[in-house]
Amino acid sequence: MWLKIEGVSAWLSGQHLGCSAETIETRYGTFDDHGPFEIADALARGAKQKAAARRLDAVGLADVA
């Protein structure tokens, strides 16, 4: 997916990854271009985990969790 997002051809991707261009198109031909970035952003931010940790810290339970 990352290679496709970056505009690398299916043929070149297949050569690099050790599969055919047909496999690249079949497996990765349709997907949401923004999905992988949303996932990476969510994992990097960890906003909900950080908010939960702050709430636990505020009530003195940070060491318990």
mmCIF file of the N, C-alpha and C atoms, coordinates in Angstrom:
data_MODEL
# 
_entry.id   MODEL 
# 
loop_
_atom_site.group_PDB 
_atom_site.id 
_atom_site.type_symbol 
_atom_site.label_atom_id 
_atom_site.label_alt_id 
_atom_site.label_comp_id 
_atom_site.label_asym_id 
_atom_site.label_entity_id 
_atom_site.label_seq_id 
_atom_site.pdbx_PDB_ins_code 
_atom_site.Cartn_x 
_atom_site.Cartn_y 
_atom_site.Cartn_z 
_atom_site.occupancy 
_atom_site.B_iso_or_equiv 
_atom_site.pdbx_formal_charge 
_atom_site.auth_seq_id 
_atom_site.auth_comp_id 
_atom_site.auth_asym_id 
_atom_site.auth_atom_id 
_atom_site.pdbx_PDB_model_num 
ATOM 1   N N  . MET A 1 1  ? 0.825  -1.196  0.000   1.00 0.00 ? 1  MET A N  1 
ATOM 2   C CA . MET A 1 1  ? 0.000  0.000   0.000   1.00 0.00 ? 1  MET A CA 1 
ATOM 3   C C  . MET A 1 1  ? 0.866  1.254   0.000   1.00 0.00 ? 1  MET A C  1 
ATOM 4   N N  . TRP A 1 2  ? 1.920  1.241   0.800   1.00 0.00 ? 2  TRP A N  1 
ATOM 5   C CA . TRP A 1 2  ? 2.750  2.444   0.892   1.00 0.00 ? 2  TRP A CA 1 
ATOM 6   C C  . TRP A 1 2  ? 3.380  2.773   -0.455  1.00 0.00 ? 2  TRP A C  1 
ATOM 7   N N  . LEU A 1 3  ? 3.823  1.755   -1.180  1.00 0.00 ? 3  LEU A N  1 
ATOM 8   C CA . LEU A 1 3  ? 4.408  2.006   -2.495  1.00 0.00 ? 3  LEU A CA 1 
ATOM 9   C C  . LEU A 1 3  ? 3.369  2.577   -3.450  1.00 0.00 ? 3  LEU A C  1 
ATOM 10  N N  . LYS A 1 4  ? 2.154  2.044   -3.399  1.00 0.00 ? 4  LYS A N  1 
ATOM 11  C CA . LYS A 1 4  ? 1.096  2.555   -4.272  1.00 0.00 ? 4  LYS A CA 1 
ATOM 12  C C  . LYS A 1 4  ? 0.755  4.000   -3.927  1.00 0.00 ? 4  LYS A C  1 
ATOM 13  N N  . ILE A 1 5  ? 0.672  4.303   -2.650  1.00 0.00 ? 5  ILE A N  1 
ATOM 14  C CA . ILE A 1 5  ? 0.386  5.666   -2.218  1.00 0.00 ? 5  ILE A CA 1 
ATOM 15  C C  . ILE A 1 5  ? 1.446  6.623   -2.743  1.00 0.00 ? 5  ILE A C  1 
ATOM 16  N N  . GLU A 1 6  ? 2.692  6.167   -2.757  1.00 0.00 ? 6  GLU A N  1 
ATOM 17  C CA . GLU A 1 6  ? 3.800  7.002   -3.221  1.00 0.00 ? 6  GLU A CA 1 
ATOM 18  C C  . GLU A 1 6  ? 3.907  7.051   -4.734  1.00 0.00 ? 6  GLU A C  1 
ATOM 19  N N  . GLY A 1 7  ? 3.027  6.338   -5.432  1.00 0.00 ? 7  GLY A N  1 
ATOM 20  C CA . GLY A 1 7  ? 2.993  6.411   -6.885  1.00 0.00 ? 7  GLY A CA 1 
ATOM 21  C C  . GLY A 1 7  ? 3.910  5.447   -7.611  1.00 0.00 ? 7  GLY A C  1 
ATOM 22  N N  . VAL A 1 8  ? 4.445  4.453   -6.905  1.00 0.00 ? 8  VAL A N  1 
ATOM 23  C CA . VAL A 1 8  ? 5.306  3.454   -7.540  1.00 0.00 ? 8  VAL A CA 1 
ATOM 24  C C  . VAL A 1 8  ? 4.412  2.520   -8.351  1.00 0.00 ? 8  VAL A C  1 
ATOM 25  N N  . SER A 1 9  ? 4.838  2.187   -9.557  1.00 0.00 ? 9  SER A N  1 
ATOM 26  C CA . SER A 1 9  ? 4.036  1.332   -10.432 1.00 0.00 ? 9  SER A CA 1 
ATOM 27  C C  . SER A 1 9  ? 3.866  -0.063  -9.826  1.00 0.00 ? 9  SER A C  1 
ATOM 28  N N  . ALA A 1 10 ? 2.774  -0.726  -10.234 1.00 0.00 ? 10 ALA A N  1 
ATOM 29  C CA . ALA A 1 10 ? 2.518  -2.083  -9.755  1.00 0.00 ? 10 ALA A CA 1 
ATOM 30  C C  . ALA A 1 10 ? 3.630  -3.011  -10.212 1.00 0.00 ? 10 ALA A C  1 
ATOM 31  N N  . TRP A 1 11 ? 4.141  -2.817  -11.416 1.00 0.00 ? 11 TRP A N  1 
ATOM 32  C CA . TRP A 1 11 ? 5.217  -3.664  -11.926 1.00 0.00 ? 11 TRP A CA 1 
ATOM 33  C C  . TRP A 1 11 ? 6.465  -3.531  -11.068 1.00 0.00 ? 11 TRP A C  1 
ATOM 34  N N  . LEU A 1 12 ? 6.884  -2.295  -10.811 1.00 0.00 ? 12 LEU A N  1 
ATOM 35  C CA . LEU A 1 12 ? 8.089  -2.067  -10.019 1.00 0.00 ? 12 LEU A CA 1 
ATOM 36  C C  . LEU A 1 12 ? 7.900  -2.532  -8.573  1.00 0.00 ? 12 LEU A C  1 
ATOM 37  N N  . SER A 1 13 ? 6.726  -2.297  -8.020  1.00 0.00 ? 13 SER A N  1 
ATOM 38  C CA . SER A 1 13 ? 6.429  -2.780  -6.661  1.00 0.00 ? 13 SER A CA 1 
ATOM 39  C C  . SER A 1 13 ? 6.540  -4.291  -6.594  1.00 0.00 ? 13 SER A C  1 
ATOM 40  N N  . GLY A 1 14 ? 5.954  -4.965  -7.576  1.00 0.00 ? 14 GLY A N  1 
ATOM 41  C CA . GLY A 1 14 ? 6.010  -6.424  -7.623  1.00 0.00 ? 14 GLY A CA 1 
ATOM 42  C C  . GLY A 1 14 ? 7.431  -6.937  -7.732  1.00 0.00 ? 14 GLY A C  1 
ATOM 43  N N  . GLN A 1 15 ? 8.239  -6.285  -8.559  1.00 0.00 ? 15 GLN A N  1 
ATOM 44  C CA . GLN A 1 15 ? 9.638  -6.684  -8.699  1.00 0.00 ? 15 GLN A CA 1 
ATOM 45  C C  . GLN A 1 15 ? 10.374 -6.561  -7.359  1.00 0.00 ? 15 GLN A C  1 
ATOM 46  N N  . HIS A 1 16 ? 10.130 -5.481  -6.671  1.00 0.00 ? 16 HIS A N  1 
ATOM 47  C CA . HIS A 1 16 ? 10.805 -5.243  -5.389  1.00 0.00 ? 16 HIS A CA 1 
ATOM 48  C C  . HIS A 1 16 ? 10.320 -6.202  -4.299  1.00 0.00 ? 16 HIS A C  1 
ATOM 49  N N  . LEU A 1 17 ? 9.023  -6.484  -4.298  1.00 0.00 ? 17 LEU A N  1 
ATOM 50  C CA . LEU A 1 17 ? 8.435  -7.305  -3.235  1.00 0.00 ? 17 LEU A CA 1 
ATOM 51  C C  . LEU A 1 17 ? 8.417  -8.798  -3.562  1.00 0.00 ? 17 LEU A C  1 
ATOM 52  N N  . GLY A 1 18 ? 8.820  -9.152  -4.780  1.00 0.00 ? 18 GLY A N  1 
ATOM 53  C CA . GLY A 1 18 ? 8.893  -10.562 -5.142  1.00 0.00 ? 18 GLY A CA 1 
ATOM 54  C C  . GLY A 1 18 ? 7.567  -11.178 -5.529  1.00 0.00 ? 18 GLY A C  1 
ATOM 55  N N  . CYS A 1 19 ? 6.709  -10.409 -6.165  1.00 0.00 ? 19 CYS A N  1 
ATOM 56  C CA . CYS A 1 19 ? 5.443  -10.941 -6.655  1.00 0.00 ? 19 CYS A CA 1 
ATOM 57  C C  . CYS A 1 19 ? 5.112  -10.269 -7.981  1.00 0.00 ? 19 CYS A C  1 
ATOM 58  N N  . SER A 1 20 ? 4.043  -10.697 -8.590  1.00 0.00 ? 20 SER A N  1 
ATOM 59  C CA . SER A 1 20 ? 3.680  -10.146 -9.890  1.00 0.00 ? 20 SER A CA 1 
ATOM 60  C C  . SER A 1 20 ? 2.927  -8.829  -9.746  1.00 0.00 ? 20 SER A C  1 
ATOM 61  N N  . ALA A 1 21 ? 2.896  -8.071  -10.837 1.00 0.00 ? 21 ALA A N  1 
ATOM 62  C CA . ALA A 1 21 ? 2.115  -6.835  -10.865 1.00 0.00 ? 21 ALA A CA 1 
ATOM 63  C C  . ALA A 1 21 ? 0.634  -7.159  -10.669 1.00 0.00 ? 21 ALA A C  1 
ATOM 64  N N  . GLU A 1 22 ? 0.206  -8.321  -11.187 1.00 0.00 ? 22 GLU A N  1 
ATOM 65  C CA . GLU A 1 22 ? -1.192 -8.740  -11.024 1.00 0.00 ? 22 GLU A CA 1 
ATOM 66  C C  . GLU A 1 22 ? -1.536 -8.939  -9.547  1.00 0.00 ? 22 GLU A C  1 
ATOM 67  N N  . THR A 1 23 ? -0.608 -9.516  -8.793  1.00 0.00 ? 23 THR A N  1 
ATOM 68  C CA . THR A 1 23 ? -0.830 -9.698  -7.356  1.00 0.00 ? 23 THR A CA 1 
ATOM 69  C C  . THR A 1 23 ? -0.943 -8.353  -6.658  1.00 0.00 ? 23 THR A C  1 
ATOM 70  N N  . ILE A 1 24 ? -0.079 -7.425  -7.022  1.00 0.00 ? 24 ILE A N  1 
ATOM 71  C CA . ILE A 1 24 ? -0.141 -6.086  -6.427  1.00 0.00 ? 24 ILE A CA 1 
ATOM 72  C C  . ILE A 1 24 ? -1.499 -5.459  -6.711  1.00 0.00 ? 24 ILE A C  1 
ATOM 73  N N  . GLU A 1 25 ? -1.942 -5.532  -7.956  1.00 0.00 ? 25 GLU A N  1 
ATOM 74  C CA . GLU A 1 25 ? -3.226 -4.929  -8.320  1.00 0.00 ? 25 GLU A CA 1 
ATOM 75  C C  . GLU A 1 25 ? -4.402 -5.648  -7.656  1.00 0.00 ? 25 GLU A C  1 
ATOM 76  N N  . THR A 1 26 ? -4.325 -6.980  -7.589  1.00 0.00 ? 26 THR A N  1 
ATOM 77  C CA . THR A 1 26 ? -5.424 -7.751  -6.993  1.00 0.00 ? 26 THR A CA 1 
ATOM 78  C C  . THR A 1 26 ? -5.528 -7.502  -5.492  1.00 0.00 ? 26 THR A C  1 
ATOM 79  N N  . ARG A 1 27 ? -4.388 -7.542  -4.802  1.00 0.00 ? 27 ARG A N  1 
ATOM 80  C CA . ARG A 1 27 ? -4.394 -7.399  -3.348  1.00 0.00 ? 27 ARG A CA 1 
ATOM 81  C C  . ARG A 1 27 ? -4.532 -5.951  -2.893  1.00 0.00 ? 27 ARG A C  1 
ATOM 82  N N  . TYR A 1 28 ? -3.900 -5.029  -3.626  1.00 0.00 ? 28 TYR A N  1 
ATOM 83  C CA . TYR A 1 28 ? -3.818 -3.648  -3.169  1.00 0.00 ? 28 TYR A CA 1 
ATOM 84  C C  . TYR A 1 28 ? -4.408 -2.657  -4.163  1.00 0.00 ? 28 TYR A C  1 
ATOM 85  N N  . GLY A 1 29 ? -5.157 -3.151  -5.126  1.00 0.00 ? 29 GLY A N  1 
ATOM 86  C CA . GLY A 1 29 ? -5.703 -2.291  -6.169  1.00 0.00 ? 29 GLY A CA 1 
ATOM 87  C C  . GLY A 1 29 ? -6.733 -1.294  -5.668  1.00 0.00 ? 29 GLY A C  1 
ATOM 88  N N  . THR A 1 30 ? -7.471 -1.662  -4.651  1.00 0.00 ? 30 THR A N  1 
ATOM 89  C CA . THR A 1 30 ? -8.476 -0.740  -4.110  1.00 0.00 ? 30 THR A CA 1 
ATOM 90  C C  . THR A 1 30 ? -8.322 -0.649  -2.603  1.00 0.00 ? 30 THR A C  1 
ATOM 91  N N  . PHE A 1 31 ? -8.116 0.536   -2.140  1.00 0.00 ? 31 PHE A N  1 
ATOM 92  C CA . PHE A 1 31 ? -8.046 0.799   -0.706  1.00 0.00 ? 31 PHE A CA 1 
ATOM 93  C C  . PHE A 1 31 ? -8.170 2.294   -0.507  1.00 0.00 ? 31 PHE A C  1 
ATOM 94  N N  . ASP A 1 32 ? -8.437 2.666   0.701   1.00 0.00 ? 32 ASP A N  1 
ATOM 95  C CA . ASP A 1 32 ? -8.564 4.071   1.060   1.00 0.00 ? 32 ASP A CA 1 
ATOM 96  C C  . ASP A 1 32 ? -7.172 4.662   1.206   1.00 0.00 ? 32 ASP A C  1 
ATOM 97  N N  . ASP A 1 33 ? -6.851 5.649   0.375   1.00 0.00 ? 33 ASP A N  1 
ATOM 98  C CA . ASP A 1 33 ? -5.521 6.255   0.427   1.00 0.00 ? 33 ASP A CA 1 
ATOM 99  C C  . ASP A 1 33 ? -5.192 6.871   1.777   1.00 0.00 ? 33 ASP A C  1 
ATOM 100 N N  . HIS A 1 34 ? -6.184 7.279   2.534   1.00 0.00 ? 34 HIS A N  1 
ATOM 101 C CA . HIS A 1 34 ? -5.922 7.965   3.792   1.00 0.00 ? 34 HIS A CA 1 
ATOM 102 C C  . HIS A 1 34 ? -5.952 7.034   4.999   1.00 0.00 ? 34 HIS A C  1 
ATOM 103 N N  . GLY A 1 35 ? -6.482 5.845   4.841   1.00 0.00 ? 35 GLY A N  1 
ATOM 104 C CA . GLY A 1 35 ? -6.602 4.913   5.953   1.00 0.00 ? 35 GLY A CA 1 
ATOM 105 C C  . GLY A 1 35 ? -5.298 4.632   6.675   1.00 0.00 ? 35 GLY A C  1 
ATOM 106 N N  . PRO A 1 36 ? -4.228 4.253   5.958   1.00 0.00 ? 36 PRO A N  1 
ATOM 107 C CA . PRO A 1 36 ? -2.972 3.970   6.649   1.00 0.00 ? 36 PRO A CA 1 
ATOM 108 C C  . PRO A 1 36 ? -2.426 5.176   7.404   1.00 0.00 ? 36 PRO A C  1 
ATOM 109 N N  . PHE A 1 37 ? -2.642 6.370   6.864   1.00 0.00 ? 37 PHE A N  1 
ATOM 110 C CA . PHE A 1 37 ? -2.150 7.567   7.531   1.00 0.00 ? 37 PHE A CA 1 
ATOM 111 C C  . PHE A 1 37 ? -2.951 7.873   8.791   1.00 0.00 ? 37 PHE A C  1 
ATOM 112 N N  . GLU A 1 38 ? -4.265 7.634   8.747   1.00 0.00 ? 38 GLU A N  1 
ATOM 113 C CA . GLU A 1 38 ? -5.098 7.837   9.932   1.00 0.00 ? 38 GLU A CA 1 
ATOM 114 C C  . GLU A 1 38 ? -4.668 6.892   11.047  1.00 0.00 ? 38 GLU A C  1 
ATOM 115 N N  . ILE A 1 39 ? -4.380 5.649   10.681  1.00 0.00 ? 39 ILE A N  1 
ATOM 116 C CA . ILE A 1 39 ? -3.956 4.664   11.672  1.00 0.00 ? 39 ILE A CA 1 
ATOM 117 C C  . ILE A 1 39 ? -2.609 5.053   12.278  1.00 0.00 ? 39 ILE A C  1 
ATOM 118 N N  . ALA A 1 40 ? -1.655 5.411   11.423  1.00 0.00 ? 40 ALA A N  1 
ATOM 119 C CA . ALA A 1 40 ? -0.335 5.803   11.920  1.00 0.00 ? 40 ALA A CA 1 
ATOM 120 C C  . ALA A 1 40 ? -0.431 7.037   12.808  1.00 0.00 ? 40 ALA A C  1 
ATOM 121 N N  . ASP A 1 41 ? -1.269 7.987   12.421  1.00 0.00 ? 41 ASP A N  1 
ATOM 122 C CA . ASP A 1 41 ? -1.444 9.202   13.207  1.00 0.00 ? 41 ASP A CA 1 
ATOM 123 C C  . ASP A 1 41 ? -2.052 8.885   14.573  1.00 0.00 ? 41 ASP A C  1 
ATOM 124 N N  . ALA A 1 42 ? -3.059 8.022   14.588  1.00 0.00 ? 42 ALA A N  1 
ATOM 125 C CA . ALA A 1 42 ? -3.703 7.659   15.850  1.00 0.00 ? 42 ALA A CA 1 
ATOM 126 C C  . ALA A 1 42 ? -2.727 6.945   16.783  1.00 0.00 ? 42 ALA A C  1 
ATOM 127 N N  . LEU A 1 43 ? -1.921 6.037   16.212  1.00 0.00 ? 43 LEU A N  1 
ATOM 128 C CA . LEU A 1 43 ? -0.955 5.320   17.043  1.00 0.00 ? 43 LEU A CA 1 
ATOM 129 C C  . LEU A 1 43 ? 0.134  6.248   17.565  1.00 0.00 ? 43 LEU A C  1 
ATOM 130 N N  . ALA A 1 44 ? 0.547  7.198   16.751  1.00 0.00 ? 44 ALA A N  1 
ATOM 131 C CA . ALA A 1 44 ? 1.599  8.132   17.175  1.00 0.00 ? 44 ALA A CA 1 
ATOM 132 C C  . ALA A 1 44 ? 1.091  9.091   18.241  1.00 0.00 ? 44 ALA A C  1 
ATOM 133 N N  . ARG A 1 45 ? -0.141 9.555   18.085  1.00 0.00 ? 45 ARG A N  1 
ATOM 134 C CA . ARG A 1 45 ? -0.700 10.513  19.038  1.00 0.00 ? 45 ARG A CA 1 
ATOM 135 C C  . ARG A 1 45 ? -1.021 9.862   20.364  1.00 0.00 ? 45 ARG A C  1 
ATOM 136 N N  . GLY A 1 46 ? -1.737 8.761   20.296  1.00 0.00 ? 46 GLY A N  1 
ATOM 137 C CA . GLY A 1 46 ? -2.176 8.102   21.515  1.00 0.00 ? 46 GLY A CA 1 
ATOM 138 C C  . GLY A 1 46 ? -2.975 9.033   22.406  1.00 0.00 ? 46 GLY A C  1 
ATOM 139 N N  . ALA A 1 47 ? -3.762 9.926   21.804  1.00 0.00 ? 47 ALA A N  1 
ATOM 140 C CA . ALA A 1 47 ? -4.462 10.970  22.542  1.00 0.00 ? 47 ALA A CA 1 
ATOM 141 C C  . ALA A 1 47 ? -5.373 10.413  23.633  1.00 0.00 ? 47 ALA A C  1 
ATOM 142 N N  . LYS A 1 48 ? -6.111 9.357   23.335  1.00 0.00 ? 48 LYS A N  1 
ATOM 143 C CA . LYS A 1 48 ? -7.036 8.813   24.344  1.00 0.00 ? 48 LYS A CA 1 
ATOM 144 C C  . LYS A 1 48 ? -6.286 8.171   25.500  1.00 0.00 ? 48 LYS A C  1 
ATOM 145 N N  . GLN A 1 49 ? -5.175 7.471   25.198  1.00 0.00 ? 49 GLN A N  1 
ATOM 146 C CA . GLN A 1 49 ? -4.394 6.880   26.281  1.00 0.00 ? 49 GLN A CA 1 
ATOM 147 C C  . GLN A 1 49 ? -3.770 7.963   27.153  1.00 0.00 ? 49 GLN A C  1 
ATOM 148 N N  . LYS A 1 50 ? -3.278 9.026   26.519  1.00 0.00 ? 50 LYS A N  1 
ATOM 149 C CA . LYS A 1 50 ? -2.678 10.115  27.290  1.00 0.00 ? 50 LYS A CA 1 
ATOM 150 C C  . LYS A 1 50 ? -3.720 10.811  28.152  1.00 0.00 ? 50 LYS A C  1 
ATOM 151 N N  . ALA A 1 51 ? -4.926 11.009  27.621  1.00 0.00 ? 51 ALA A N  1 
ATOM 152 C CA . ALA A 1 51 ? -5.987 11.644  28.397  1.00 0.00 ? 51 ALA A CA 1 
ATOM 153 C C  . ALA A 1 51 ? -6.373 10.770  29.590  1.00 0.00 ? 51 ALA A C  1 
ATOM 154 N N  . ALA A 1 52 ? -6.443 9.463   29.364  1.00 0.00 ? 52 ALA A N  1 
ATOM 155 C CA . ALA A 1 52 ? -6.781 8.547   30.460  1.00 0.00 ? 52 ALA A CA 1 
ATOM 156 C C  . ALA A 1 52 ? -5.691 8.574   31.527  1.00 0.00 ? 52 ALA A C  1 
ATOM 157 N N  . ALA A 1 53 ? -4.438 8.606   31.109  1.00 0.00 ? 53 ALA A N  1 
ATOM 158 C CA . ALA A 1 53 ? -3.326 8.664   32.068  1.00 0.00 ? 53 ALA A CA 1 
ATOM 159 C C  . ALA A 1 53 ? -3.382 9.951   32.881  1.00 0.00 ? 53 ALA A C  1 
ATOM 160 N N  . ARG A 1 54 ? -3.735 11.063  32.230  1.00 0.00 ? 54 ARG A N  1 
ATOM 161 C CA . ARG A 1 54 ? -3.847 12.338  32.964  1.00 0.00 ? 54 ARG A CA 1 
ATOM 162 C C  . ARG A 1 54 ? -4.982 12.279  33.984  1.00 0.00 ? 54 ARG A C  1 
ATOM 163 N N  . ARG A 1 55 ? -6.102 11.645  33.613  1.00 0.00 ? 55 ARG A N  1 
ATOM 164 C CA . ARG A 1 55 ? -7.223 11.522  34.558  1.00 0.00 ? 55 ARG A CA 1 
ATOM 165 C C  . ARG A 1 55 ? -6.827 10.656  35.750  1.00 0.00 ? 55 ARG A C  1 
ATOM 166 N N  . LEU A 1 56 ? -6.141 9.549   35.497  1.00 0.00 ? 56 LEU A N  1 
ATOM 167 C CA . LEU A 1 56 ? -5.684 8.706   36.597  1.00 0.00 ? 56 LEU A CA 1 
ATOM 168 C C  . LEU A 1 56 ? -4.705 9.446   37.505  1.00 0.00 ? 56 LEU A C  1 
ATOM 169 N N  . ASP A 1 57 ? -3.819 10.202  36.898  1.00 0.00 ? 57 ASP A N  1 
ATOM 170 C CA . ASP A 1 57 ? -2.839 10.986  37.662  1.00 0.00 ? 57 ASP A CA 1 
ATOM 171 C C  . ASP A 1 57 ? -3.541 12.026  38.515  1.00 0.00 ? 57 ASP A C  1 
ATOM 172 N N  . ALA A 1 58 ? -4.592 12.632  37.968  1.00 0.00 ? 58 ALA A N  1 
ATOM 173 C CA . ALA A 1 58 ? -5.320 13.686  38.695  1.00 0.00 ? 58 ALA A CA 1 
ATOM 174 C C  . ALA A 1 58 ? -5.992 13.159  39.955  1.00 0.00 ? 58 ALA A C  1 
ATOM 175 N N  . VAL A 1 59 ? -6.384 11.884  39.938  1.00 0.00 ? 59 VAL A N  1 
ATOM 176 C CA . VAL A 1 59 ? -7.044 11.325  41.125  1.00 0.00 ? 59 VAL A CA 1 
ATOM 177 C C  . VAL A 1 59 ? -6.092 10.449  41.946  1.00 0.00 ? 59 VAL A C  1 
ATOM 178 N N  . GLY A 1 60 ? -4.807 10.492  41.612  1.00 0.00 ? 60 GLY A N  1 
ATOM 179 C CA . GLY A 1 60 ? -3.812 9.775   42.394  1.00 0.00 ? 60 GLY A CA 1 
ATOM 180 C C  . GLY A 1 60 ? -3.705 8.296   42.104  1.00 0.00 ? 60 GLY A C  1 
ATOM 181 N N  . LEU A 1 61 ? -4.174 7.862   40.959  1.00 0.00 ? 61 LEU A N  1 
ATOM 182 C CA . LEU A 1 61 ? -4.131 6.435   40.630  1.00 0.00 ? 61 LEU A CA 1 
ATOM 183 C C  . LEU A 1 61 ? -3.133 6.112   39.523  1.00 0.00 ? 61 LEU A C  1 
ATOM 184 N N  . ALA A 1 62 ? -2.283 7.033   39.160  1.00 0.00 ? 62 ALA A N  1 
ATOM 185 C CA . ALA A 1 62 ? -1.362 6.818   38.039  1.00 0.00 ? 62 ALA A CA 1 
ATOM 186 C C  . ALA A 1 62 ? -0.436 5.649   38.289  1.00 0.00 ? 62 ALA A C  1 
ATOM 187 N N  . ASP A 1 63 ? -0.012 5.415   39.520  1.00 0.00 ? 63 ASP A N  1 
ATOM 188 C CA . ASP A 1 63 ? 0.904  4.318   39.817  1.00 0.00 ? 63 ASP A CA 1 
ATOM 189 C C  . ASP A 1 63 ? 0.196  2.973   39.850  1.00 0.00 ? 63 ASP A C  1 
ATOM 190 N N  . VAL A 1 64 ? -1.132 2.978   39.998  1.00 0.00 ? 64 VAL A N  1 
ATOM 191 C CA . VAL A 1 64 ? -1.900 1.749   40.079  1.00 0.00 ? 64 VAL A CA 1 
ATOM 192 C C  . VAL A 1 64 ? -2.104 1.134   38.705  1.00 0.00 ? 64 VAL A C  1 
ATOM 193 N N  . ALA A 1 65 ? -2.309 1.973   37.700  1.00 0.00 ? 65 ALA A N  1 
ATOM 194 C CA . ALA A 1 65 ? -2.623 1.473   36.350  1.00 0.00 ? 65 ALA A CA 1 
ATOM 195 C C  . ALA A 1 65 ? -1.458 0.952   35.634  1.00 0.00 ? 65 ALA A C  1 
# 
